[in-house]
Amino acid sequence: MKAIGIVGYHHTGKTTLAVALIQALTQRGFQVASIKDIHAGEYRADKEGSNSWKHAAAGATQVFARGLHDGALILTPSPNLRQMLALLKADWLIIEGLRDAAVPKIVCAARTGQADELIDDTVFALSGPISESMESYRSLPVFCLQKRFPELLDTVLRKAFDILPQSNPDCCSACGRTCYQMAGEIVSGRKERSDCVLDGQPALCLEVGGKPISIVPFVQKLLRDSILAFVDNLKDVDPRADVRIEIKR
């Protein structure tokens, strides 16, 4: 799943850009998922006092609210990006907000001061009101959504890559950097997506319900060594053969 982040201050066109990208990618036949990060303190995913709210208040950490026209999965407490990714299946992911997401990003800004606060190695383009007065800033292209959207879309298609594992830096830094740093290196062209050690050639693969689960290299090694230590002590077993374990529930 390829991912693009859109970050910026309020009223700089983030949602307008997100909607335009979702529509354009959908029209091209892609399945698109999105995340909208909401910082408003009064926002709640459910209405206090509703029946589904009572389920969560009673202790349910996952509540499906199913209506006649749509449904919503309510998670308590608020999930992080890695937890949300485990629930998503799509060709593309558009993330509005989440400045710390390790994905290539577009900054929406009204003026250069705002852009300066948000630009880092993960940023590949700018948009928003700032595009009314310039077409480039700090060597980055600045796209007017109304006038240059086809160019912006082409840039998105070229710069996007399969989302990194979003691993906790304390658990995985096998490549010598965090996922955020790696995203910046890929965007800037100093690294390739294939340089991610966790997604490269894992020593141990885990699937749950047919879905691959990422395991940081340190834990992979612990599990792999433990399993091989047991298998290697069995009689009539080829010590060079791959090992497959399947657990039925």
C-alpha positions in Angstrom: 0.0 0.0 0.0 1.5 3.3 -1.1 1.0 6.3 1.2 1.1 10.1 1.0 0.8 12.5 3.9 -0.7 16.0 3.8 0.3 18.3 6.7 -0.2 22.0 7.4 -2.0 24.5 9.6 -5.7 25.1 9.7 -7.4 26.6 6.6 -4.5 25.9 4.2 -6.3 23.5 2.0 -5.3 20.1 3.4 -8.8 18.5 3.2 -9.4 20.0 -0.3 -6.1 18.4 -1.5 -6.9 15.1 0.2 -10.3 14.9 -1.4 -8.8 15.8 -4.9 -6.2 13.0 -4.6 -8.7 10.5 -3.3 -11.0 11.2 -6.2 -8.2 11.2 -8.8 -6.7 7.9 -7.6 -10.2 6.3 -7.3 -10.9 7.3 -10.9 -7.7 5.6 -12.0 -9.1 2.3 -10.6 -7.2 2.3 -7.3 -8.7 1.3 -3.9 -8.0 4.2 -1.6 -8.1 4.4 2.2 -7.6 7.6 4.2 -6.8 8.7 7.7 -7.9 12.1 9.0 -6.1 13.1 12.2 -8.3 15.3 14.3 -6.8 17.5 17.0 -10.0 19.2 18.3 -10.2 18.4 22.0 -14.0 18.2 21.8 -14.1 15.6 19.0 -15.3 12.1 19.9 -15.7 9.2 17.5 -19.0 8.4 19.1 -21.7 10.4 20.8 -21.8 10.2 24.6 -24.8 8.4 25.8 -25.4 6.4 22.6 -25.8 2.7 22.9 -22.5 2.0 21.1 -20.9 4.5 23.5 -22.2 2.6 26.4 -20.5 -0.6 25.1 -17.2 1.2 25.0 -17.8 2.8 28.4 -18.5 -0.7 29.8 -15.0 -1.8 28.7 -15.2 -2.9 25.1 -12.0 -1.9 23.3 -13.5 -2.4 19.8 -17.1 -1.6 19.0 -18.7 -1.9 15.6 -21.5 0.5 15.1 -23.5 -0.9 12.2 -26.2 1.2 10.6 -28.5 0.8 7.6 -26.1 2.8 5.3 -22.6 2.4 6.8 -20.7 1.2 9.8 -17.9 2.4 12.0 -15.3 0.6 14.1 -14.8 2.5 17.3 -11.4 1.8 19.0 -10.6 2.7 22.6 -8.1 4.1 23.4 -7.2 6.1 20.3 -5.0 4.0 18.0 -1.6 4.9 16.7 -0.7 4.7 13.0 0.8 1.2 13.2 -2.4 -0.1 14.7 -4.6 1.6 12.1 -2.4 0.2 9.3 -3.2 -3.3 10.6 -6.9 -2.7 9.9 -6.5 -1.2 6.4 -6.3 -2.9 3.0 -6.0 -0.7 0.0 -3.7 0.3 -2.9 -3.3 3.8 -1.6 -3.5 5.6 1.8 -4.0 9.3 2.1 -3.1 10.6 5.5 -4.3 14.1 6.5 -2.3 15.2 9.5 0.0 12.9 11.6 3.2 15.0 11.1 5.3 12.2 12.6 4.1 9.6 10.0 7.1 8.1 8.1 5.6 8.8 4.7 6.4 11.2 1.8 4.5 14.5 2.4 3.0 17.5 0.9 3.0 20.7 3.0 0.0 23.0 2.7 0.9 26.5 3.8 -0.4 30.1 3.5 3.0 31.7 3.9 6.7 30.8 3.9 7.0 30.9 7.7 4.5 28.1 8.0 6.3 26.1 5.3 9.6 26.6 7.1 8.2 25.0 10.3 7.0 21.9 8.4 9.6 21.2 5.7 11.9 18.3 6.3 13.4 15.5 4.2 10.0 13.7 4.0 8.5 16.7 2.1 8.5 16.6 -1.7 6.0 19.4 -2.6 4.0 22.3 -1.3 0.5 23.5 -2.0 -2.2 25.8 -0.5 -2.5 29.6 -0.5 1.3 29.9 -0.8 1.0 28.8 -4.5 -0.7 32.1 -5.3 2.7 33.9 -5.1 5.3 31.3 -6.1 5.9 28.1 -8.0 8.9 26.8 -6.0 10.3 27.3 -2.6 13.5 25.9 -1.1 14.0 23.8 -4.2 10.6 22.2 -3.8 7.8 22.6 -6.3 4.7 24.6 -5.2 1.5 23.5 -6.9 -1.7 25.5 -7.3 -4.5 22.9 -6.9 -6.7 24.7 -9.4 -4.1 25.3 -12.0 -1.5 22.6 -11.7 -3.3 19.5 -10.2 -2.3 17.2 -13.1 1.4 18.0 -12.4 0.8 17.5 -8.7 -0.8 14.1 -9.3 2.1 13.0 -11.5 4.5 14.0 -8.8 2.5 12.1 -6.2 2.5 9.0 -8.4 6.3 9.3 -8.9 7.3 10.0 -5.3 5.0 7.6 -3.4 6.3 4.2 -2.2 5.0 1.3 -0.2 4.5 2.5 3.3 7.3 1.6 5.8 6.6 -0.6 8.8 6.3 2.5 11.1 8.3 0.5 13.7 9.0 1.8 17.2 12.6 3.1 17.0 13.3 1.3 20.3 12.5 -2.0 18.7 13.9 -1.7 15.2 16.8 0.3 13.8 18.4 -2.6 11.9 19.0 -0.3 8.9 20.8 2.2 11.2 17.9 4.8 11.2 14.3 5.2 12.2 11.4 4.7 9.8 11.0 8.5 9.7 14.6 9.0 8.8 14.5 6.3 6.2 11.4 7.9 4.6 13.3 11.1 4.3 16.3 9.4 2.7 14.0 7.7 0.2 12.2 10.9 -0.7 15.5 12.7 -1.2 16.9 9.8 -3.3 19.7 8.8 -1.0 18.0 5.4 -0.3 15.7 3.0 -2.0 12.5 1.5 -0.5 14.2 -1.9 -0.7 16.8 -0.8 1.8 14.3 -1.3 4.6 15.8 -4.4 6.4 12.5 -5.3 8.0 10.7 -5.6 4.7 13.7 -6.9 2.7 14.4 -10.6 3.3 13.1 -11.4 6.8 14.7 -14.3 8.6 11.2 -15.3 10.0 7.8 -14.6 8.5 4.6 -14.6 10.5 1.0 -14.6 9.0 -2.2 -14.4 11.1 -5.3 -15.1 9.2 -3.4 -15.0 5.9 -2.1 -11.4 6.6 1.6 -10.9 7.0 2.7 -9.4 10.3 5.9 -7.4 10.7 8.3 -8.5 13.4 11.3 -6.4 14.2 14.6 -8.1 13.4 15.7 -8.6 17.0 12.5 -10.6 17.8 12.7 -12.4 14.5 16.2 -13.7 15.5 15.0 -14.8 19.0 12.1 -16.7 17.6 14.1 -18.1 14.7 16.9 -19.3 16.9 14.5 -20.9 19.4 12.6 -22.8 16.7 15.8 -24.0 14.9 17.3 -25.1 18.2 14.3 -27.4 18.7 14.1 -28.6 15.1 17.9 -29.3 14.9 17.6 -31.7 17.8 15.0 -33.9 16.0 16.1 -37.1 14.3 16.0 -37.6 10.5 15.6 -33.8 9.8 17.5 -32.1 7.0 19.5 -29.3 8.8 19.5 -27.3 5.6 15.7 -27.4 5.0 13.4 -24.4 5.5 11.0 -24.8 8.5 7.2 -24.1 8.3 5.0 -24.0 11.4 1.2 -23.6 11.2 -1.0 -23.2 14.3 -4.7 -24.0 14.0 -7.2 -22.3 16.3 
